[in-house]
């Protein structure tokens, strides 16, 4: 079975993330959404809430599993999940330099795990969790950027 992990903070998960996950499902037998604790990013949602949101979205997709992970190397979580690849999303050229650096370091740490870069469809290329939170906080319409359960959770969290 070919397993890939898709690591990130997913604070919150967006349609851009979901597009990457759906594309990855066409390439691998199993996708593990690995949600990082990463308190340094000062997340809006707790790790448990982010796991619940992603799990509820993919509850009917047996190809997708959601796990949380503490402060730990991505290659270590990949090894724990028996993954052969790490999926990373690229939205713009500006993402590439950082992602290339990560991929190169990960290859140095775990040469048997590949890094795979996927881009979301054009209509989602500019979507980021940070922008979604800001738009929602300012009472903007986020329905075309996030799953309804995420929209509901954001509105409740931001009290909009």
C-alpha positions as CSV (number, residue, x, y, z in Angstrom):
1,X,0.0,0.0,0.0
2,X,1.4,3.4,-1.0
3,X,0.9,5.9,1.8
4,X,1.6,9.6,1.8
5,X,1.4,12.2,4.5
6,X,0.2,15.7,4.1
7,X,1.6,17.7,7.0
8,X,0.5,21.1,8.0
9,X,-1.2,23.2,10.7
10,X,-4.5,23.3,8.8
11,X,-5.7,26.3,11.0
12,X,-8.3,25.8,9.5
13,X,-8.4,23.3,6.6
14,X,-9.5,25.1,3.4
15,X,-10.8,24.0,0.0
16,X,-7.2,24.6,-1.2
17,X,-6.0,21.9,1.2
18,X,-8.9,19.7,0.3
19,X,-8.1,20.0,-3.4
20,X,-4.5,18.9,-2.7
21,X,-5.8,15.9,-0.6
22,X,-8.2,14.9,-3.4
23,X,-5.5,15.0,-6.0
24,X,-3.2,13.0,-3.7
25,X,-5.9,10.4,-3.3
26,X,-5.6,9.8,-7.0
27,X,-1.9,9.1,-6.6
28,X,-1.7,7.1,-3.4
29,X,-3.7,4.4,-1.7
30,X,-3.8,6.3,1.6
31,X,-3.4,9.9,2.6
32,X,-2.6,10.8,6.2
33,X,-3.4,14.4,7.0
34,X,-0.8,15.0,9.7
35,X,-1.9,18.1,11.7
36,X,1.0,19.7,13.6
37,X,0.5,21.1,17.1
38,X,2.9,24.0,16.4
39,X,2.1,26.5,19.1
40,X,4.7,28.8,17.6
41,X,2.2,29.7,14.9
42,X,-0.3,30.8,17.5
43,X,-3.2,28.8,16.1
44,X,-6.8,29.9,16.3
45,X,-8.1,26.4,16.8
46,X,-6.7,23.8,19.2
47,X,-5.0,20.8,17.8
48,X,-8.1,18.7,18.9
49,X,-10.5,21.0,17.0
50,X,-8.4,21.0,13.9
51,X,-8.3,17.2,14.0
52,X,-12.1,17.1,14.5
53,X,-12.8,19.4,11.6
54,X,-10.6,17.5,9.1
55,X,-12.0,14.1,10.4
56,X,-15.6,15.3,10.0
57,X,-14.9,16.4,6.4
58,X,-13.3,13.1,5.4
59,X,-15.4,10.7,7.5
60,X,-16.8,9.0,4.4
61,X,-13.4,8.7,2.6
62,X,-11.7,5.5,3.7
63,X,-8.5,6.6,1.8
64,X,-8.0,9.5,4.2
65,X,-6.9,9.3,7.9
66,X,-6.3,12.3,10.2
67,X,-3.7,12.3,12.9
68,X,-2.2,15.0,15.1
69,X,1.4,15.2,15.9
70,X,3.4,17.1,18.5
71,X,6.6,18.9,18.0
72,X,8.4,16.3,15.9
73,X,10.3,16.0,12.6
74,X,8.0,15.5,9.6
75,X,10.1,12.6,8.4
76,X,9.6,10.9,11.8
77,X,5.8,11.1,11.5
78,X,6.2,9.9,7.9
79,X,8.2,6.9,9.1
80,X,5.6,6.2,11.9
81,X,2.9,6.2,9.3
82,X,4.9,4.0,6.9
83,X,4.7,6.7,4.3
84,X,6.7,6.7,1.1
85,X,6.0,10.4,0.4
86,X,5.4,13.8,1.9
87,X,2.8,15.9,0.1
88,X,3.3,19.6,0.0
89,X,1.1,22.2,-1.6
90,X,2.5,25.0,-3.7
91,X,0.3,28.1,-4.3
92,X,2.9,30.5,-5.8
93,X,6.5,30.8,-6.8
94,X,7.1,32.4,-3.5
95,X,6.3,29.1,-1.7
96,X,8.8,27.2,-3.8
97,X,12.1,28.4,-2.2
98,X,10.9,27.5,1.3
99,X,9.4,24.2,0.2
100,X,12.4,23.3,-1.8
101,X,14.6,23.8,1.3
102,X,12.3,21.6,3.4
103,X,12.3,18.9,0.7
104,X,16.1,18.9,0.4
105,X,16.5,18.7,4.2
106,X,13.9,16.0,4.5
107,X,15.7,14.0,1.7
108,X,18.9,14.4,3.7
109,X,17.2,13.0,6.9
110,X,15.2,10.3,5.2
111,X,16.4,9.5,1.6
112,X,13.7,6.8,1.1
113,X,10.8,9.3,1.6
114,X,10.0,11.4,-1.5
115,X,8.6,15.0,-1.4
116,X,5.8,15.5,-3.8
117,X,4.6,19.0,-4.7
118,X,1.0,19.6,-5.9
119,X,-0.7,22.8,-6.8
120,X,-4.4,23.5,-6.2
121,X,-6.7,24.3,-9.0
122,X,-6.4,27.9,-10.3
123,X,-9.5,29.1,-8.5
124,X,-7.9,28.2,-5.1
125,X,-4.3,29.2,-5.7
126,X,-4.6,32.3,-3.6
127,X,-6.5,30.7,-0.6
128,X,-4.7,30.6,2.7
129,X,-5.9,29.8,6.2
130,X,-4.6,33.2,7.4
131,X,-6.6,35.1,4.7
132,X,-9.7,33.0,5.5
133,X,-9.5,33.9,9.2
134,X,-9.1,37.6,8.4
135,X,-12.0,37.7,5.9
136,X,-14.3,35.9,8.4
137,X,-13.2,38.1,11.3
138,X,-14.1,41.1,9.1
139,X,-17.5,39.6,8.3
140,X,-16.7,38.7,4.7
141,X,-18.1,35.7,2.8
142,X,-15.9,32.6,3.0
143,X,-18.4,30.1,1.6
144,X,-16.4,29.5,-1.5
145,X,-13.1,28.9,0.4
146,X,-14.0,26.4,3.2
147,X,-16.3,23.5,3.9
148,X,-19.5,24.5,5.7
149,X,-18.4,22.9,8.9
150,X,-15.3,25.0,8.9
151,X,-17.2,28.1,8.2
152,X,-19.5,27.4,11.1
153,X,-16.6,26.7,13.4
154,X,-14.8,29.9,12.3
155,X,-17.9,32.0,12.9
156,X,-18.4,30.5,16.3
157,X,-14.7,31.0,17.2
158,X,-14.6,34.6,15.9
159,X,-18.1,35.3,17.2
160,X,-19.2,36.8,13.9
